Structures are given as C-alpha cells and as structure tokens.
Amino acid sequence: MKDPNEKVLVNFRIPVILKERFEEVARRRGKSMTGFAQEAFNLVANVDAAFWPTITELAEIHGIGEGRVVQNIVLRYVAEQLALDEVYGADTPRLATEFAKTQKGETLTGVDLIEKLKAEFVARFAFMKNCAETEK
C-alpha cells in the first residue's frame, strides 16, 4: 500500500498572469508557491465531484470565477452568523447543520446535506411567511 503522504512531482503549465497571482497570494499568506499550490489542490480535491458543476454553473451565470463563487457563499454564511450574533447575542448556542457530524463521525455532504438544509430552510421560510401573513 502506498504511503498517502508520499510526495510526487507535478509539472504543468499555467498562464503567466495566474502564476503571478499565485505568487502574490502565496507571499501574502507567508507560503511558498509549493505550499500554496498544495493548499489549492487540496481545496479543489475535497469538493464533492458531483457539486463542482453547480459551482461552475454559478460562475458562468454571474460572470465570475469558481473561487469567487465559493468565497462569496462562505462570506454570506459569515454575514448570517454575524447577524445572528447581533440579534440573539454571540453566546447563543447554534446548531450548524453544515458542520455537524454523523454517528460515524463524518460530515454530511452532497445530496444528504442538501436535503437536510432544504428541510431547515423550508421550515424557516414557512415560519416567516406565516408571520408575515399574520401581520396583515
């Protein structure tokens, strides 16, 4: 069995502008190009393959890169958490379904996570709709 930490040389070409961007970001993060490239590979490799077309589609629809799509979704999540802190207080416990572990210690992903989150959103939106209709 191969050692999962064994290193191999990967050699490929990228556009000069991308290399310059990589160098700048690596420098700002205090990383070598190799370290930064390893992080980038790891990030992409850990996205569910079935989900990548959704990221690509959103990038095409909005005319932005895939990285910006992921970044903006994470920023939306952070903003929601900050808003919850502001309304309910930072010490209020929350259930973060997207990071919860199963009994096997695994994080839900893919269709399983979508279905779980969708059910939570439907309940939240139904409650909000009911409140709005009650105020009329």
Secondary structure by P-SEA (a helix, b strand, c coil): cccccbbbbbbbcccaaaaaaaaaaaaaacccaaaaaaaaaaaaaaccccaaaaaaaaaaaacccaaaaaaaaaaaaaaaaaaaaaaccccbbbbcccccccccccccccaaaaaaaaaaaaaaaaaaaaaaaaac
